[in-house]
Amino acid sequence: MVLCANFNPYNLEDPGTCELTLGYLPLIVVRWQGSWRVYRNYCPHLGIGLNFVPDEFLDHEKNYLMCANHGALFEIDQGTCIAGPCVGQKLIAIPCEVSNGQLWVKLEQ
């Protein structure tokens, strides 16, 4: 597991999102319904980041993650696209845990 240094996951609103970069890997951190999820910031349709504005990934109602490039909507809990050109495809989930106020992620070797 890799520590996301200088990041307190409890500072995120619920629901809320932010972006982090670990080395070369751009990530989306999501706090939703009292838990955290981490996804790679990568649209399965276009192969680019989901956001234009830093830390903004949620739709206006804060029910879905949204690709700012073409409006695709992704379920927050599973990362599955439910609307847009990539319906059925998923964001790449990164296993994570919060321990002692710190976010840890498990990166592939």
C-alpha positions as CSV (number, residue, x, y, z in Angstrom):
1,M,0.0,0.0,0.0
2,V,1.2,3.5,-0.8
3,L,0.4,6.5,1.4
4,C,-1.1,9.6,-0.1
5,A,1.1,12.0,1.8
6,N,-0.2,15.5,2.8
7,F,-3.8,14.5,2.1
8,N,-6.4,14.2,4.8
9,P,-9.4,12.3,3.4
10,Y,-11.6,13.6,6.2
11,N,-11.3,17.1,4.6
12,L,-13.4,16.0,1.7
13,E,-17.1,16.8,1.8
14,D,-19.5,13.8,1.6
15,P,-20.1,13.6,-1.3
16,G,-17.0,15.1,-2.6
17,T,-14.1,14.5,-4.9
18,C,-10.5,15.6,-5.5
19,E,-7.7,14.7,-7.7
20,L,-4.3,13.4,-6.7
21,T,-1.3,12.2,-8.6
22,L,0.9,9.4,-7.3
23,G,4.1,9.4,-9.4
24,Y,2.7,9.3,-13.0
25,L,-0.8,8.1,-12.0
26,P,-3.7,10.6,-12.0
27,L,-6.3,9.6,-9.5
28,I,-9.8,10.6,-8.4
29,V,-10.6,10.3,-4.7
30,V,-14.3,10.1,-3.9
31,R,-15.9,10.4,-0.5
32,W,-19.5,9.1,-0.7
33,Q,-21.9,7.8,1.9
34,G,-19.2,7.7,4.6
35,S,-16.6,5.8,2.7
36,W,-13.9,6.4,0.1
37,R,-13.2,5.2,-3.4
38,V,-10.3,5.8,-5.7
39,Y,-10.4,5.6,-9.5
40,R,-7.8,6.3,-12.1
41,N,-8.6,9.7,-13.7
42,Y,-9.1,8.2,-17.2
43,C,-12.2,8.2,-19.4
44,P,-12.7,4.7,-20.9
45,H,-14.2,6.4,-24.0
46,L,-11.6,9.1,-24.8
47,G,-8.6,7.9,-22.9
48,I,-8.1,11.4,-21.2
49,G,-8.9,12.8,-17.7
50,L,-12.5,13.3,-16.8
51,N,-12.3,16.8,-15.5
52,F,-11.6,20.3,-16.8
53,V,-11.7,22.1,-13.4
54,P,-9.4,20.8,-10.7
55,D,-11.2,18.5,-8.1
56,E,-14.6,18.7,-9.9
57,F,-15.8,15.3,-11.0
58,L,-19.4,15.1,-9.7
59,D,-22.6,16.0,-11.7
60,H,-24.7,19.0,-10.4
61,E,-26.8,16.8,-8.2
62,K,-23.7,15.0,-6.8
63,N,-25.1,11.6,-7.6
64,Y,-22.6,10.5,-10.3
65,L,-19.1,11.0,-11.5
66,M,-19.2,12.9,-14.8
67,C,-16.8,13.2,-17.7
68,A,-16.6,16.9,-18.5
69,N,-15.5,16.1,-22.1
70,H,-18.7,14.4,-23.2
71,G,-21.1,14.2,-20.3
72,A,-20.8,10.5,-19.6
73,L,-22.1,9.5,-16.1
74,F,-20.5,6.9,-13.9
75,E,-21.9,5.3,-10.8
76,I,-19.9,6.4,-7.8
77,D,-19.9,3.0,-6.0
78,Q,-18.8,0.8,-9.0
79,G,-17.5,3.2,-11.6
80,T,-19.8,1.8,-14.3
81,C,-20.9,4.2,-17.1
82,I,-24.7,4.5,-17.2
83,A,-25.1,7.3,-19.7
84,G,-23.0,8.5,-22.6
85,P,-20.9,6.9,-25.3
86,C,-19.2,4.4,-23.0
87,V,-22.3,2.8,-21.4
88,G,-21.3,-0.4,-19.6
89,Q,-17.6,0.4,-19.5
90,K,-16.0,1.1,-16.1
91,L,-13.6,3.5,-14.5
92,I,-10.4,1.7,-13.3
93,A,-10.9,1.2,-9.5
94,I,-7.8,1.4,-7.3
95,P,-8.1,-0.4,-3.9
96,C,-7.9,1.9,-1.0
97,E,-8.3,2.2,2.8
98,V,-8.4,5.0,5.3
99,S,-6.4,4.4,8.5
100,N,-5.5,6.9,11.2
101,G,-6.7,9.8,9.1
102,Q,-4.6,8.8,6.1
103,L,-5.5,7.5,2.7
104,W,-3.6,4.4,1.5
105,V,-3.9,3.0,-2.1
106,K,-2.8,-0.3,-3.5
107,L,-1.0,0.2,-6.8
108,E,-0.3,-2.6,-9.3
109,Q,3.3,-3.7,-9.3
